[in-house]
Amino acid sequence: MYNKNMEAIKPDNNIQENSVYTEDNAVRPEFITRIEGLIREQDDTGLKELIEPLHESELGDILEALGTDERASLVTLTGDEFDYVSLTEVDGAVRLEVINAIPNKQIAEAVTELESDDAVFILEDIAQSERDEILSLVPFEERSRIIRSLDYPEETAGRRMQTEFVAVPPFWTIGQTIDYLRDDNNLPESFYEVFVIGPSFELIGYVTLDNILRTNRKTKIEDIKEATVHPIPVLEDQEEAARVFEQYDLVSAAVVDEANRLVGVLTIDDVVDFIQQEADEDIKRLAGVGDEELSDSVMEITRSRFTWLLLNLLTAIMASIVIGLFDATIQEMVALAILMPIVASMGGNAGTQSMTVAVRGLATKDIDNYNVVRTIRREVLVGLLNGIFFACLIGIISAIWFSNQSLGLIIGIAMVVNMLCAALAGVLIPIGLDKMDIDPAIASSVFVTTVTDVVGFFAFLGLASWWLAI
């Protein structure tokens, strides 16, 4: 390349060198190599300069890409320059690994500087004895806020809320409020609204920052306050809280206790995190892999999957028992053994499709008492139509393959029956489990698979046995 004076323009290699990600959003190997080199050389100055401009999510990705020893060295060498918020962006196993390599005093100092929700997220998985020791080194005010959040159950608004917020009484003027916002050094780093509270800290309403800036200084807060939109109970499940944000397009929301006292605030950045967390959990549970993470050890993953695989083994034995009932029929016509997997596989896939739609609909509350019958009817009709289409297709193929039109008719009928039952089971089982307050994401898969296998084999082999008997 050349400029207008025809002088060669040298490429800016510094941009390439400092780029964290490749074009497909993977961590750039060259960047990791540079960090590893600086760690080997114990070059703390160079390491600090390299990570200083990084966002906490970028630093989190780098921590996950490094080895165990390098992670600890990175934190040690960068010292006060290390952004501990990045620990909220990594797998739980990586986070504990890093924390275990850092002295408790250093963790306490870092926690003191963090916002309460980030501090809670980092400390909640640490062993109780270690956590107590760290908190004992934290100043009283910050410690009390953290402990209060930790006392709430996991995955509730109280555990995820930020206890730093801005609240003023209704009799203050706009001028007083602005002066307070300018002078108080203990305000949150970022906030979107000022809450209005009564004498007992009960939530009265809120005022947006843009409204404050546009209003005369002498105007009282109570004259421009708005009623609080959908305050979130402190014990509300985080998934329900996220649904409120999604439904009403909120950027932040007040968190209140049983007496309507303001105890914290949820912000959209936190909500996005646990929306992703809940979706990740549902997908993993559907596959029976529990809460495992990429950084877990082989033995941890083996243990988490063993129980689910054992349950699947028992259901597979049930399907085998059904096949065993028709062993004489299979010996008489070997073609049945060849075609059996087709019926079971198609039913299993159809059931999985309906089940996935139902589980996701229940999770997002798209399926409710008003449309549950319509949803069931729709899935049954889809199963029936697909069953008829594939019955014709596999029936023709089987008749030509084995030169037996009756066999084509039998597998066609079995295909319709199984795909119809699969669609019905795929939608009814998750709905039934949800009605019994059982997470459908955990248990639906194994039950649907059992139904499709048993019904598929029984329908196909039963019809074949009947046909051979006449």
C-alpha positions in Angstrom: 0.0 0.0 0.0 1.1 3.6 -0.7 0.0 7.0 0.5 -0.8 10.0 -1.8 3.0 10.8 -1.9 3.6 7.3 -3.2 5.5 6.4 0.0 5.2 2.8 1.1 2.9 2.4 4.1 4.1 -0.2 6.6 1.5 -2.5 8.1 0.8 -1.9 11.7 2.1 -5.2 13.1 1.3 -4.0 16.7 -2.4 -4.3 15.9 -2.0 -7.9 14.8 0.2 -8.7 17.8 -2.2 -7.3 20.3 -5.3 -8.8 18.8 -6.7 -11.4 21.2 -9.0 -13.2 18.8 -8.8 -14.8 15.4 -11.4 -14.0 12.7 -13.5 -16.9 14.0 -13.4 -15.6 17.5 -10.9 -18.1 18.9 -8.1 -16.9 21.2 -5.1 -16.2 19.0 -2.3 -18.7 19.6 0.4 -16.0 19.0 -1.1 -13.9 21.8 -1.0 -16.9 24.2 2.6 -17.6 23.2 3.6 -14.0 24.0 2.0 -14.3 27.4 3.7 -17.6 28.1 7.0 -16.1 27.1 6.6 -13.1 29.4 5.7 -15.5 32.2 8.8 -17.6 31.6 11.0 -14.5 31.6 9.2 -13.2 34.8 8.6 -9.9 32.9 5.9 -8.4 35.1 6.2 -5.0 33.4 5.7 -6.4 29.9 2.8 -8.6 31.2 1.0 -5.7 32.8 1.3 -3.6 29.7 -0.1 -6.4 27.6 -3.2 -7.2 29.7 -3.9 -3.6 30.9 -6.1 -2.7 27.8 -8.0 -6.1 27.9 -11.7 -6.4 28.8 -12.4 -8.8 31.6 -14.0 -11.3 29.2 -10.9 -11.3 27.1 -8.7 -11.8 30.1 -11.1 -14.6 31.2 -10.6 -16.4 27.8 -6.9 -16.1 28.2 -6.9 -17.6 31.6 -8.9 -20.6 30.3 -6.4 -21.0 27.4 -3.3 -21.0 29.7 -2.1 -24.0 31.7 -2.5 -24.4 35.5 1.0 -23.0 36.4 0.8 -20.2 33.9 -2.6 -19.0 35.4 -1.2 -18.7 38.9 2.0 -17.0 37.6 -0.1 -14.5 35.5 -2.0 -13.4 38.6 1.1 -13.2 40.8 3.2 -11.2 38.3 0.5 -8.7 37.5 -0.4 -8.1 41.1 -2.7 -5.1 41.6 -3.1 -4.8 37.8 -4.9 -8.1 37.5 -8.6 -7.6 36.9 -10.4 -9.9 39.3 -13.7 -9.4 37.5 -12.3 -11.7 34.8 -12.8 -14.6 37.3 -16.5 -14.2 36.8 -15.9 -15.0 33.1 -14.3 -18.4 33.5 -15.4 -22.0 34.3 -15.9 -22.7 38.0 -13.0 -25.2 38.1 -10.6 -22.6 36.6 -11.8 -19.9 39.0 -11.2 -22.2 42.0 -7.8 -23.1 40.6 -6.8 -19.5 40.4 -8.2 -18.6 43.8 -6.4 -21.5 45.5 -3.1 -20.2 44.1 -3.6 -16.7 45.6 -3.0 -15.8 49.3 -6.3 -15.1 51.1 -5.1 -11.6 52.0 -4.7 -10.7 48.3 -8.2 -12.2 47.6 -9.7 -10.1 50.4 -8.1 -6.9 49.0 -9.5 -7.7 45.6 -13.0 -8.5 46.9 -13.1 -5.2 48.7 -12.7 -3.4 45.4 -15.2 -5.4 43.5 -18.9 -4.7 43.2 -20.9 -6.9 45.6 -22.4 -9.2 42.9 -19.0 -10.0 41.4 -17.5 -10.6 44.9 -20.4 -13.0 45.7 -19.9 -14.8 42.4 -16.2 -15.4 43.1 -16.6 -16.4 46.7 -19.8 -18.6 46.6 -18.0 -21.8 45.4 -15.1 -21.5 47.8 -15.1 -23.9 50.8 -16.8 -22.4 53.8 -13.7 -22.3 56.0 -11.7 -20.5 53.3 -14.5 -18.1 52.6 -14.8 -17.2 56.3 -11.1 -16.5 56.5 -11.2 -14.3 53.4 -14.3 -12.4 54.7 -12.6 -11.8 58.0 -10.0 -9.7 56.2 -12.6 -7.6 54.4 -13.8 -4.3 56.0 -17.0 -4.5 57.9 -19.3 -2.6 55.5 -18.3 -4.6 52.4 -18.2 -7.9 54.4 -21.8 -7.4 55.7 -23.1 -6.7 52.2 -21.4 -9.8 50.8 -22.6 -12.1 53.6 -26.1 -10.9 53.2 -26.1 -11.9 49.5 -24.5 -15.2 50.3 -27.2 -16.0 52.8 -29.8 -16.1 50.0 -30.4 -19.4 48.1 -28.4 -20.0 45.0 -29.9 -18.9 41.7 -32.2 -16.4 43.3 -32.4 -12.6 42.7 -30.9 -12.1 46.2 -27.8 -14.1 45.4 -27.3 -12.3 42.0 -28.2 -8.7 42.9 -25.8 -5.8 43.4 -26.2 -4.3 46.8 -24.7 -1.0 45.8 -27.4 1.4 44.5 -28.5 5.0 44.7 -31.5 5.9 46.8 -32.9 9.2 48.0 -35.9 10.4 50.0 -38.9 11.9 48.2 -38.6 15.3 49.8 -35.1 16.0 48.3 -34.9 18.4 45.5 -33.2 17.7 42.1 -30.4 20.0 43.2 -29.7 18.1 46.4 -29.8 14.8 44.4 -27.3 16.0 41.8 -25.0 17.3 44.5 -25.2 14.0 46.3 -24.4 12.1 43.1 -21.3 14.4 42.5 -19.9 14.3 46.0 -20.5 10.8 47.3 -17.5 8.6 46.5 -19.2 5.3 47.5 -21.8 5.2 44.6 -21.8 2.3 42.2 -19.5 2.5 39.2 -22.5 2.7 36.9 -26.3 3.0 37.5 -29.3 3.9 35.4 -31.9 5.2 37.9 -32.2 6.7 41.3 -34.6 4.9 43.6 -37.0 6.8 45.9 -37.4 5.3 49.4 -39.4 6.0 52.5 -38.2 6.2 56.2 -38.1 2.5 56.6 -36.3 2.0 53.3 -39.6 0.9 51.6 -39.5 1.3 47.9 -41.7 4.2 46.7 -40.6 4.7 43.1 -37.7 5.8 40.9 -36.4 8.6 38.8 -34.3 8.1 35.6 -31.0 9.9 35.2 -32.2 11.7 32.1 -35.2 13.0 33.9 -33.0 14.3 36.7 -30.8 16.2 34.2 -33.8 17.7 32.4 -35.6 19.0 35.5 -35.2 22.3 37.4 -32.9 22.0 40.5 -35.7 23.3 42.8 -38.2 20.5 41.8 -38.7 17.9 44.5 -38.0 14.2 43.7 -41.6 13.2 44.7 -43.0 15.5 41.9 -41.2 13.6 39.1 -40.9 10.1 40.5 -42.4 7.2 38.7 -44.0 4.1 40.1 -41.4 1.3 40.2 -41.9 -1.1 37.3 -42.0 -4.7 38.3 -39.8 -4.9 41.4 -38.3 -8.3 41.8 -38.7 -10.3 45.1 -35.4 -11.1 46.6 -36.2 -14.9 46.7 -37.4 -14.9 43.0 -35.7 -17.5 40.9 -33.1 -16.0 38.6 -34.8 -17.5 35.5 -38.1 -15.8 36.5 -36.2 -12.5 37.0 -34.7 -12.8 33.6 -38.1 -13.3 32.1 -39.3 -10.1 33.7 -36.4 -8.2 32.1 -37.2 -9.8 28.7 -40.9 -9.2 28.8 -40.7 -5.5 29.9 -37.4 -4.5 28.2 -35.8 -3.5 31.5 -32.2 -2.3 31.9 -32.3 -2.6 35.7 -34.8 -3.5 38.3 -35.1 -3.0 42.0 -34.9 -6.1 44.3 -37.2 -5.9 47.4 -37.7 -8.1 50.4 -41.0 -9.4 51.9 -41.7 -5.9 53.4 -41.1 -4.1 50.1 -37.8 -2.7 51.4 -35.1 -2.0 48.8 -32.2 -4.4 49.2 -30.5 -4.4 45.9 -30.7 -4.0 42.1 -30.4 -6.3 39.2 -28.8 -5.0 36.0 -29.0 -6.2 32.4 -25.4 -7.3 32.3 -26.0 -9.8 35.2 -29.3 -10.9 33.6 -27.6 -11.7 30.3 -25.1 -13.9 32.2 -27.7 -16.0 33.9 -29.9 -16.3 30.9 -26.9 -17.9 29.2 -26.3 -20.0 32.3 -29.8 -21.3 32.4 -29.9 -22.1 28.7 -26.5 -23.9 29.0 -27.9 -25.9 31.9 -31.0 -26.9 30.0 -29.1 -28.1 27.0 -26.7 -30.2 29.1 -29.5 -31.7 31.1 -31.3 -32.8 28.0 -28.2 -34.7 27.0 -27.7 -36.0 30.6 -24.3 -34.4 31.2 -25.3 -32.5 34.4 -23.4 -29.3 35.3 -20.0 -30.4 34.0 -17.6 -27.8 32.5 -14.9 -28.0 29.9 -12.2 -27.7 32.6 -13.5 -30.6 34.7 -11.2 -33.7 35.0 -11.8 -37.0 33.4 -13.0 -38.6 36.6 -15.4 -35.8 37.5 -17.0 -36.0 34.0 -17.1 -39.8 34.2 -18.9 -39.7 37.6 -21.4 -37.1 36.4 -22.4 -39.1 33.3 -22.4 -42.6 34.9 -25.8 -42.4 36.6 -27.5 -41.1 33.4 -25.9 -43.8 31.3 -26.9 -46.4 33.8 -30.5 -45.3 33.6 -30.3 -45.5 29.8 -28.9 -49.0 30.1 -32.0 -50.0 32.1 -34.4 -48.6 29.5 -32.4 -50.3 26.7 -32.9 -53.6 28.6 -36.6 -52.9 28.6 -36.5 -52.5 24.8 -34.5 -55.7 24.5 -37.1 -57.6 26.6 -39.7 -56.5 24.0 -37.5 -57.8 21.2 -37.0 -61.1 23.1 -40.8 -61.7 23.1 -40.6 -62.0 19.3 -37.4 -64.0 18.9 -39.2 -66.8 17.1 -40.7 -64.3 14.6 -37.3 -62.7 14.0 -35.7 -66.2 13.4 -38.4 -66.9 10.9 -37.9 -63.6 9.0 -34.3 -62.3 9.2 -35.4 -59.1 7.4 -37.1 -57.9 10.6 -33.8 -57.7 12.4 -32.5 -55.5 9.6 -35.4 -53.1 9.6 -36.0 -52.8 13.3 -33.4 -50.1 13.9 -35.1 -47.9 11.3 -38.4 -47.9 13.1 -36.9 -47.2 16.5 -34.5 -44.5 15.2 -37.1 -42.6 13.3 -39.4 -42.6 16.4 -36.6 -41.5 18.6 -35.7 -38.6 16.4 -39.3 -37.5 16.1 -39.8 -37.7 19.9 -36.6 -35.7 20.5 -37.9 -32.9 18.2 -41.2 -32.7 20.0 -39.5 -32.9 23.4 -37.0 -30.2 22.6 -39.8 -27.8 21.5 -41.8 -28.7 24.7 -39.0 -28.3 27.1 -37.9 -25.0 25.7 -41.5 -23.7 25.6 -42.0 -24.6 29.2 -38.7 -23.0 30.2 -39.7 -19.7 28.5 -43.3 -19.9 29.6 -44.5 -19.9 26.0 -46.5 -23.1 26.8 -49.1 -22.3 29.4 -52.7 -23.4 30.4 -54.1 -21.4 27.5 -52.2 -23.0 24.7 -51.2 -26.4 26.0 -54.0 -28.3 24.2 -53.2 -26.5 20.9 -49.5 -27.4 21.3 -50.3 -31.0 21.9 -52.7 -31.2 19.0 -50.1 -29.5 16.7 -47.3 -31.9 17.6 -49.6 -34.9 17.2 -50.7 -33.8 13.7 -47.0 -33.1 12.8 -46.1 -36.6 14.0 -49.0 -38.2 12.1 -48.2 -36.4 8.8 -44.5 -37.2 9.0 -45.3 -40.8 10.0 -47.5 -41.2 6.9 -44.9 -39.6 4.6 -42.0 -41.8 5.9 -44.2 -44.8 6.1 -44.8 -44.6 2.3 -41.1 -44.0 1.7 -39.7 -46.9 3.8 -42.6 -49.1 2.8 -41.7 -48.8 -0.8 -38.0 -49.2 -0.1 -38.6 -52.3 2.0 -40.9 -53.9 -0.5 -38.4 -53.5 -3.3 -35.4 -54.4 -1.1 -36.8 -57.7 0.1 -39.3 -58.4 -2.7 -42.1 -58.5 -0.1 -45.0 -56.1 -0.4 -46.5 -57.3 2.9 -43.3 -56.5 4.8 -43.4 -53.0 3.3 -47.0 -52.6 4.5 -46.1 -53.8 8.0 -43.1 -51.5 8.5 -45.2 -48.6 7.1 -47.9 -49.1 9.6 -45.4 -49.5 12.4 -43.7 -46.3 11.3 -47.0 -44.3 11.5 -47.8 -45.7 15.0 -44.3 -45.1 16.4 -43.9 -41.5 15.1 -47.4 -40.7 16.3 -46.6 -42.1 19.8 -43.2 -40.4 19.7 -44.7 -37.0 19.0 -47.3 -37.5 21.7 -44.7 -38.7 24.3 -42.3 -35.9 23.3 -44.8 -33.2 24.3 -46.8 -34.9 27.1 -43.9 -36.2 29.1 -42.2 -32.8 29.6 -45.6 -31.2 30.4 -46.5 -33.9 32.9 -43.1 -33.6 34.6 -43.5 -29.9 34.8 -46.9 -30.3 36.4 -45.3 -32.5 39.1 -42.6 -29.8 39.7 -39.9 -32.0 38.2 -37.5 -30.3 35.8 -38.4 -31.6 32.4 -35.0 -30.9 31.0 -33.5 -33.5 33.4 -35.9 -36.5 33.0 -37.7 -36.1 29.7 -35.1 -37.6 27.4 -34.8 -41.0 29.0 -38.6 -41.5 29.2 -39.2 -40.4 25.6 -36.5 -42.7 24.4 -38.0 -45.6 26.3 -41.5 -45.0 24.8 -40.2 -44.7 21.2 -38.1 -47.9 21.5 -40.7 -50.0 23.2 -43.6 -48.9 21.0 -41.5 -49.1 17.8 -40.3 -52.6 18.4 -43.6 -53.8 19.8 -45.6 -52.4 16.9 -43.3 -53.6 14.2 -42.6 -57.1 15.6 -46.2 -57.5 16.8 -47.6 -56.8 13.3 -45.0 -59.1 11.8 -45.9 -61.9 14.2 -49.6 -61.5 13.4 -48.9 -61.5 9.7 -46.9 -64.6 9.8 -49.5 -66.3 11.9 -52.3 -65.8 9.3 
